């Protein structure tokens, strides 16, 4: 499963993890992506959606 939202395009982000002694190492943050059945153009399709899009109502879930 890809770590990218099919609705908003949110994906993996990269940055630095900074320790107490201020040493830096690379770190990545993955979005909370769920695989859900949704209604797309009148048909039921399985898509990867982040939880922010699910909570905001941008996705019509299939029953």
C-alpha positions as CSV (number, residue, x, y, z in Angstrom):
1,X,0.0,0.0,0.0
2,X,1.4,3.4,-1.0
3,X,1.8,6.0,1.7
4,X,0.0,8.7,-0.3
5,X,-3.6,10.0,-0.1
6,X,-5.5,9.6,-3.4
7,X,-7.8,12.6,-2.5
8,X,-5.4,15.4,-1.4
9,X,-2.0,13.9,-2.4
10,X,-0.6,14.1,1.1
11,X,2.6,12.0,1.2
12,X,5.7,11.3,3.2
13,X,7.6,14.2,4.7
14,X,11.3,14.4,5.6
15,X,13.2,16.5,8.1
16,X,15.8,16.3,10.9
17,X,15.4,14.6,14.2
18,X,17.3,16.7,16.7
19,X,18.6,15.1,19.9
20,X,19.1,16.8,23.3
21,X,22.8,17.4,22.4
22,X,21.6,18.9,19.1
23,X,23.0,16.1,16.9
24,X,20.9,15.8,13.7
25,X,19.8,12.6,11.9
26,X,17.3,12.2,9.1
27,X,13.7,11.3,9.9
28,X,10.6,10.7,7.9
29,X,6.9,11.2,8.8
30,X,4.2,9.1,7.1
31,X,0.6,10.2,7.0
32,X,-2.1,8.0,8.5
33,X,-3.4,6.5,5.3
34,X,-6.3,4.0,5.4
35,X,-7.6,1.7,2.6
36,X,-11.3,2.3,2.3
37,X,-14.1,1.4,-0.1
38,X,-15.5,4.7,-1.5
39,X,-17.9,5.8,-4.1
40,X,-16.0,7.3,-7.1
41,X,-17.9,8.5,-10.1
42,X,-20.9,6.3,-9.1
43,X,-18.9,3.1,-8.7
44,X,-17.4,1.5,-5.6
45,X,-13.7,1.5,-5.6
46,X,-10.9,0.8,-3.0
47,X,-8.8,3.9,-2.5
48,X,-6.1,5.0,-0.1
49,X,-7.3,8.0,1.9
50,X,-5.7,9.9,4.8
51,X,-7.7,10.3,8.0
52,X,-8.0,14.0,7.6
53,X,-9.9,13.6,4.4
54,X,-12.1,10.9,6.0
55,X,-12.9,13.1,9.0
56,X,-13.6,16.2,6.9
57,X,-16.1,14.4,4.7
58,X,-14.3,14.7,1.4
59,X,-14.9,10.9,0.8
60,X,-18.2,9.2,0.4
61,X,-17.7,5.7,1.9
62,X,-19.5,2.8,0.3
63,X,-21.6,0.5,2.5
